[in-house]
Amino acid sequence: MKRKVIRILAYGVGFFVLVIALVLSYIKVMLPNVGEAPTITVEITDERLQRGEYLANHVMVCMDCHSERDYSIFTAPMVAGTEGQGGELFDQNLGFPGRYISPNITPAKLGNWTDGEIFRAVTSGVAKDGRALFPIMPHPNYGKLDKEDIYAVIAYIRSLKPIKHETEASASDFPMNLIINTIPKEAQLSTRPAETDLINYGKYLVTAASCNDCHTRQEKGQFVGQPFAGGMEFKFPDGAILRSANITPHETGIGSWNEEQFIQRFKAFSKSDYTPHRVPPGEFQTLMPWTFYAEMKTEDLKAIYAYLKTLEPVDQTVTLFTPAQ
């Protein structure tokens, strides 16, 4: 009887191990599965180039991650001449479940990618070779945008100066190296709301700018905090810690801000008004790409403000910066 029980348990354990192995094999081998890259050809027009340049630099801020930034200067502005070359590092020190490096997206690297392959990567998170892309590039958000806006960004990327710059391949820690394959999803594209539809247009811009991704606390790539309530931690090499701000309409967030104050917070970093200054070691530094967002249209900032004011207020006081101890 005892042997029979042991045998049954052994069979049960063996079956369980087999099921787990099959599931892991499916995740590793069969996923991601978002379909083939679409067969499209994006016509490069002046209108698309202008729109793409605006989105990639001042709303979706692709150039923020896919260029070199000077962290010795406040807000870490982009180094001129590095547009699209990649190389920005997002690793465990910043709270990510792996070591992720932004790739080169200039024509020197993407020259052999089709427009459809770029479209799939941006909106569904699957690279040309079928690899899943970690959503530090917020493809779940980009997949909710208007197809024409994605086309505009593709047109702009195609127009960048080719830069030969090899970047290290990204790698996820366990178990994210398995989970990452379950993240890509087929794009759920939308139609960009009319600018007169202020709140919905603001929501669209907030999605495009991926405000929620930084202004919601995450742990190892998973959202664990209240949406838009801040608290996401970013650790600097010297041990200092930066935390994202609460941008809900609570008094501990932007509840006391009026529209003009909100807009001026961004415009203070515009090219015409802001003089970059160096940040001595140990003093407050931010990863918020103010100099990119500063050139956003005032009408777009008004729409973002209007949408943020509709969010649920969250009572959360955030200590924005803790110097290295």
N, C-alpha and C positions, 0 to 999 in steps of 0.2 A: 504493500500500500504506500509506504513511504517513498519507494523508488518511483511509483507511478505519479505521485504528487510532484516529485522533483522533475520528472520527465515532462509533465504538463507545464510546469513553471518554465522549464528550459525552452519548450516549444513557444510558450507565450512571449518570453523575452526575445527569442530568436525572431518571432514574427514582428514584434515591436521594432526591433533593430532593422529588420528588412524594410518595414514601412518607412521608417525615418530615412534610411539610405535612399529609397526610391524618391521620397519627397525632396531630399537634398539634391539628388541627381537631376530631378526635373527642374528645380530652381536654377541649378548651376548650368545645365546644358540647354534647356528649352526656353528659358527666359533670358532677357526680356523679349516679349513678343508683341510688338505694336504694328506689325505689318511691314511691308516693303516701303522704302522711301518713295514718295510720290514722284511721278514723272512730270516735272514742271520746268519751265524756262522763265526766269524772272527778267522781264525787259527793264533795262536800266534807263530810266528817264530822269530829267532834272527834278521833277516833283518827288519821285521816290528817293533820289539821292538827298534832297533837302530834308524830307521827312525822316529818312533813315539816320542821317547825321544827327538830327535833333533827338531822336529816340535813343540811339546808341550812346550818346554823350551826356544827355541831360534828363532822361526819364528812366529807361532801362539800364543806363550807365554800364553798358558792355565794356567800354574802354576803361572803366574803373578797375575791373579785375583782369582784363586782358592786355594790360600795359604795365610798365614799370612805374612804381610810385616812390616818391622821395619822403621817407618816414622821418627825416630830420627836420621837415617843415610842417607846420601846423596844418592839419587835415590831410597830410600826405598826398599832395597833388601829383598828377601824372607828370612824368618826365617827358618833355617835348621830344618828338621823334621816335617814341617807342609804341605808338598807337597800334594795338592789336598784336604785339609780339609775344604776349603771354609771359608766364614765369612767376606770377603771383602765388605765394604759398599759403595754404590754409591747412594747418595740421593740428595735432593733438594739443599743442600749447594754446591754440585758440578755441579748443573745445570740440574739435571735429573728430569723428570716428575713423581716422585714417590720415593719409598724407595726400592732399589734393593740390595739384598745380594747374593753374589756368594754361590752356594750350595756346599756341600761336594760331591766330585766326586771320592772318593776312594772306593774300593770294600766294605767297611763297609756300604756305602750308596747305591751304584749302584749294589750291589750283586744280587738284585732281578730284575734288568733291563736286558732285552735281548740286544744282540748286535744291533738288528734292532731298538730298542727303543732309544738307545744311538745315533745311526746313524741318526735317524729322528730328535732328539733334536739338534744335532750339525749342521745338514745341512738344517733343515726346521723350527726349533724354536718351536717345540711342545714337551712337557714333556710326561712322561709315562702316567700320568693321564689326558692328553688332554689339559692341560693349555698352553696358549701362553707364550713364553719366550721373555722378552724384549731384544732387540738386543744390550744391553751392551755386551752380548756374540754375536759377529757379525755373527750370522747364515746366514744372506743374503750373506755374503762373503764366508763363509765356504761351502755354497751350490753350489758354482761355482768351487770348487776344484776337483781334481782327486779322484775318489772313493778309490783308493789304499792308498792315503795319509790319508783319513778319517779312513780307516781300520787300518792303522799304529797307529794313535792316540788312537783308541779304544783299540788296543792291549796294548799300553803303559799304558793307564788308568787302565786296568785290572791288570797290574803288580804292581801298587802302593801299598805301605804299607797300610793296612786297618787302618783308624783312626776314632774312634767313636767321632764325633763332630757334635752336632745338631746346625743348623743355623736357624735364623729367616726367615719366609716366606716373599718373596718379595711382594710389593703392589704398584699399580699404582694410581696416583691421577686422578681425573676427568679432562678432558675427555679421558686421556690415558687409563684408565681402560676399555674403549670401543674400542678405536683405536687399542690397542695392539692385539686384536683378528683378525684384518685385515692384520697384518704384516707378519705372517708366510706364506711362499710360498713353493711349491714343489721345490726340489733341481734341479738346472740346471747344473749338473756335467760336467766337462771338462776333457781333457787329459793334463797332465802336459807337457808343451813344453820342447823340448830338451834344455839342458844347453847351447848348441852352438847358439841357437836362442836367443841371449842375451836380446833383448828388450821385446819379448813376455814372456820369462822366468822371467825377472824382473817384468813385470806386474803381472804374476802369484804369485810371492812372495809378492808383495805389496798388492795384494788381500788377500793372506793368513795371512799377518801380520796386515791387516786392518789399514794401515797407514792413509788412507783417513778419517776414522772415528774420529780420534783425531785431525788430521791436517786440518779439515774443521770446521768452526764455526757452532755450533748447538744451537738451543733454544728449550727447552722442548722436546728434542728428534728428532727435525726436522732440516735437513740441511738448513742453511740460508746463508752460506758464499760461496766464490769461492772455488772449489775443491783444496785441498792441500795447500791453501794459509794461513792456520793457523788462530789463533784468538779464538779458542775454550777456554772458561774460566773454570778454576777449582778453587774453593774457599776452602782455608784451614780453619780449625776451628777457628784460631786466626784472620781471616779476610783478610789474605794475598791472592792475586790472582795470579795464574799461567796461562799463555796462551801458547797454542801450537804454534810452529814456522811455518813460511812460508817455505815450502820445494819445491816450484816451482822454475824453473831455471831463476828467475828474480834476479836482484842485491839485492833486499830486501829479497831474499830467499837464495837459494844455487847457484845462477848464477855464482858467482865468485869462487866456490869451484871446485877443480879438483878431479879426482877419488881418488888419494892418500889421500887428505885431508878428503874426505867423509869417506873412510874406516877407517882412523886413528881416526876419531871422535868416532866411535863405539869401535874400538879395545883398546882405552885408558882405557876402563872399564873392560878389560878382567882380569881373575883371576890372571894371571901372572904379570900384570902391575899395577893394581889398588888396592890401600889401602883404604878401606871404612873409612869415617870420619863422625863424628857427626855434625849435623847442629844446631847451637844455634837458639833459637826462634827469628823470624824476619828476618833471613838470607835466601838467595835463596835456595829453595828446588824444586825438580822436580818429577813428576810422571812418566816421561819417563823411562821405565825399561831398562836402559842402560846395567846393569849387565847381563840381559837375552840376549839382542841382541848382546852383545860383543862377544859371543861365536859362532855367526853365521859364516858360512864359508866365507872366503874372496871372493870366486868366486860368492857366492850368493849376497854379498854386491855390487860387481861390477855390477851384473845384475840389482839390484835395482837402483843403481846410473844411469845406462844407460837408464832405463825406465823413471826415474824422469826427466832426461834431455830432454825427448820428450814432457813433459807436456807444456801446455800453460803458459807462464810466467805471473805472477800476481804481480802487483805493490802494495804491502801491507807491510808496516813496522809494526812489532808486538813488543809491549813492553812485554817481556817474563814474567816479575815478578813485581808485585806491593806489597811492604811490607804492613803489617797491619798498619792502621792509628791509 
